Amino acid sequence: MLYGEENKAKLRSMAFGYGSKEKGSVIPKYRLNEESIDPDAAKALIENQLLDEGNSRLNMATFCQTYMEKQAVELMAETLDKNAIDKSEYPQTAELENRCVNILARLWNAPKNSDYLGTSTVGSSEACMLAGMAMKFRWRDKAKKRGFDYKAKNPNLVMSSAYQVCWEKFCVYWDVDLRVVPVTKNNMTLDLDTVMDYVDEYTIGIVGIMGTTYTGEYDDIKALDELVRKYNDEHQGGHELVIHIDGASGGMFTPFTEPDLLWDFRLDNVVSISTSGHKYGLTYPGVGWVVWRSKEYLPSELIFEVSYLGGQMPTMAINFSRSASQIVGQYYNFLRFGRQGYSHIHLKTQEIATLIADRIEHTGLFELYNEGSRMPIVCYKLKENAKYKDGTEVVWNLYDLSDRLRMHGWQVPAYSLPDGAEEVTVQRVVCRADLTFNLAEAFVMDFRECLDDLKKAHVLCNEEKTGSYGYTH
């Protein structure tokens, strides 16, 4: 057969571009059509609207997955109509969610025989919100019991200035003061020398970050746990300090690449962990997870009981109705890849990141913040007074380089670092599972070509530019 069904569909779609009624009329953009139109025409018109967008596979800015296997996509398409919250109607979907929570709890070394619990969420932002609420409610309940005046001022939450914006949202939404420990040009992680200066009896917890949005680096959670242990020993019977781990990126990467690294529930003061399934969990955007080491750390007023297989099942998500497809996609990945598969994929991604970092460093123009040896992130800044190897002075900046790379289809963000290092501009290349060695080599070749083009450029557009350029999360 000359044309398969897929090609026939493409031809039908193209046909609506030439001489069709829809092609020759103005399509309403901000109000409903008066009449219905052909479904193929509607699809073609929207496809045409989306032509002027970047290729997601070439988007080096986002951690979010841009590829899943055909079988996973088919399963997710088949379950788009199922409402994940309706556990009595879709008990097997609820069972898959429960399996995912158990898999993650074991992956994060929850204590044996503990009454851990968790839930799926709409990305790690909702997971962070839930973890923050649990810390606030538990802090309030314990303050009440010991007669502490918890209403005298707002509670606070402590983290480094390299936090993701969801934490700022949490603090605004739930009347919590955000206490930010500034990073520095030489230390883009939580400053352990000063972090305890930000703690008082109104602190609901400290957030440790496994894979910062800006540079991909890890906070030293083991050392933080030791500081918190000492604080709690000194305040026995009074204020108790706890740690939440924002593992949006590292939570489903580190267990497979550095299984002996202590950052999870093996540390006594880590009470909850959140992650994005749609980052290194390898699922399309729309799913996150949060797990508590024990029911003790999730106040009962945040748990709502729903009917499940003739019994009761706890639910604690903020969002209500949403598709089950992302949960199904996550479970497919767990079942399909297993521990060995995830390890193989992540180690390969890490190897590609170090290759790209090596090629970028070899140009002699950049100073690396992250060379991909942990999280597969390559982050770099221009050297001061950077010069090409022939002595030609660099007169362009990283925003100009972002522009040139975009001409080749690559989306590579340039942005300023957070409070404490805001005068530094960096670029970041995120390596995901779908970045093959061949594609990485193509990126490196285009990168070098862009450097050569900028060397010869007569017009630069971003001489005064600061802030962010491109999507940085």
Secondary structure, DSSP 4 states (H G I P E B T S, - for coil): --S-HHHHHHHHHHHTTSS-TTTTSPPPSSS--SS---HHHHHHHHHHHTSSS--GGGB-S--S-----HHHHHHHHHTTTSBTT-TTT-HHHHHHHHHHHHHHHHHTTPPTT---EEEEESHHHHHHHHHHHHHHHHHHHHHHHTT--TTSS--EEEEETT--HHHHHHHHHTT-EEEEE--BTTB-S--TTTGGGG--TTEEEEEEEBS-TTT-PBP-HHHHHHHHHHHHHHTTTS----EEEE-TTGGGTHHHH-TT---STTSTTEEEEEEETTTTT---SS-EEEEESSGGGS-GGG-EEEEETTEEEEE--S--S-BSHHHHHHHHHHHHHHHHHHHHHHHHHHHHHHHHHHHHHHTSSEEEEEESSSSSEEEEEEPTT-B-TTSPBP---HHHHHHHHHHTT-B--EEE--TTSTT-EEEEEE--TT--HHHHHHHHHHHHHHHHHHHH-S--S-TT--SEES---
